[in-house]
């Protein structure tokens, strides 16, 4: 059997320090952080977090660790097969690669035609562009043509090879980034000599094909130009005649310039009209003031329309009668002059005489006599000026209307004129393009250059390119890793046993009180000897985990503390007896008085685990009513005692179901000086002994062997215990397989707490892992060696 105990598992403390878990029978369990009172809670390690499950990557890593054998075997097989296949191809079916480079455009030719087009801009014109439309390098279509059966079939027949094989093996591309005038042609072939012959034939065929295509393109362009010449010339002559007729019909050369002149004249007339409107407002104000007696001695001075614009300022001269009326109105200013003289004399007299003097009185009389006449003349003059102003405004408005009529007709004529100009410009450009293209084609026909040239002859690399050993090895390793991970995952998923405390807790719906780490035990060794053989860090971690289990265990009930506890499991070999022994030893080290009762009457093992001799025990009490339990208890150490199972009996179930069994259990319960009594009971799924004993105990703990018990057995066993009315307190998980580190499903608190001293306050994880793993690996190698010898 194997076993040791870790206090964490999957039930960490909540922020309040305890967690409540509800069972189906209505009882409540309380869990507290592992560790002794006053000690800090254990630290979580790895991707697994308390109560929160684990990340997907962390779970996958733990799965691979659990299935190391499957992982390593699959990795070796897959990687080995792929590597062997790569080597086989390299030795027996290598592929060589060769190629040549071909110039498809001459970089020294201007605009791709061998001559400058005449305008220095690189624009060949519409006619020449159409004529050269089939002579441009379109790389995708060119590659498709070069790979087509039209060019490949003759070479395949000549070289006596498969045309499809050549087409599949050919590669086309640019030799490097930024180079667009050179085409790189490569071929992969299993025979470098034959491959070079094929490449030589391809290069000759491509150059000859380009020469034929060039000549066909030149002939096609010449024919096209010959067809376009008469039509282009006739089109240009027709447009020139139409433009000439348009100018003659409308009497000007450029309608755009004339439209600008009309707009400028209209703007001037609009300004004049605004000035006349301001003068009219001034005259009306003066007329109103004169009529109410506020006579202005100074004339208005408002100029007439003739004075403002001049006789030639208007498109049409103003009417003669209005101009005469305005002139005559401006000439009648004599009473006003006389009044001004009187006012001047009156001002001089006031400076010399008193206001009551005859001189001032005479001047006032004269002023009063002439004032009505001056006022009447001023009103007449202002009225005449208003009439003249109105006439001028009418004339300006008439001129503006005439200009508007002319301007409205101008845009349409401008549009027609510009359309004619544009069509004529296009016709001239097309004709010019025709002339340039004709001269260029004549020059090209006179030249004998080849469009395509082989600038790098065909050559084959003597080193195979396929398969690539480095790439094949990397692929083999990666595929082997993926296949091994997948195999380990599938193996783990198809395995029906529990692997983690989380799985057990989810399936059983019971709180996991602790996790028992893997403890290698040699046959014939006691628990104490096994612990002594372990490293100091491992021993401390296991004991600390079991102390954490006790801390959690004593918080199971808040109303009543269970004292007589049984521990059972689903089947044999899950490490139940070892768990009872090491748990009792740990509690005794804490100073608790513990009694272990070996209730497995069929296969007792506590006597062997504690190194005691066989003798009277539990069966002796059941068979002999005169015996007392206290008389048969054997001490193990100062705080730990043991009640052996006793001699074997033919029918243990009958004894356990008797009245005497209940009396013995009551005797054991009433024993003083024991803080806790642990009863090692048989597996509950195989036989009924555990259920019979559990009915008489304060409760039972259910042990799950991780990596051992099937997922359907543990729930069935729990249901059988609960059906018997037994108080199932919780679950303990026992790690049955050797993990890759001490607490593969637990935490690293034990080592850190034990070794965080002044001399080494913060040990590294690498050092901790190395010191923990070395003793286990040594013992595992020793066990495997002994088994192989046997």
ABEGO torsion letter per residue (X at the ends): XBEBBBAAEABBBBAAGBBBBBBAAGBBBBBBBBEBBGBBBBBBBEABBBGAEBBAAAAAAAAAAAAAAAAAAAAAAAAAAAAAAAAAAAAABBBBBBBBBBBABBAABBGGAGBBAGAGAGBAEAAAAAAAAAABBBAAAAAAAAABAAAAAAAAAAAGBBAAAAAAABBBBBABBGBAABBBBBBBBABAAAAAAAAAAAAAAAAAAAAAAAAAAAAAAAAAAAAAAAAAAAAAAAAAAAAAAAAAAAGBABAAAAAAAAAAAAAAAAAAAAAAAAAAAAAAAAAAAAAAGBBBABBAGBBBAAAAAEAAABABBBBAAAAAAAAAAAABAAAAAAAAAAAAAAAAAAAABBAABAAAAAAAAAAAAAAAAAAAAAAAAAAAAAAAAAAAAAAAAAAAAAAAAAAAAAAAAAAAAAAAAAAAAAAAAAAAAAAAAAAAAAAAAABABBABBBABBBBBBABBAOBBAAAAAAAAAAAAAAAAAAAAAAAAAABABBABAAAAAAAAGBBBABBBBBBBBBBGBBAAAAAAABBAAAAAAAAAAAAAAAAAAAAABAABBBABBBBBBABBGAGAAAAAAAAAAAAAAAGBBBBBBBABAABBAAAAAAGBBBBBBAAAAAABAABBAAAABBBABAABBBBBAEBBBABAAAAAABAAAAAAAAAAAABBGBABBBBBBBBAAABAAAAAAAAABAEBBBBBBBGABBAAAAAAAAAAAAAAGBBBAEBBBBBABBBABABAABBAAAAAAAABBAABABBBAAAAAAAAAAAAAAAAAAAAAAAAAX
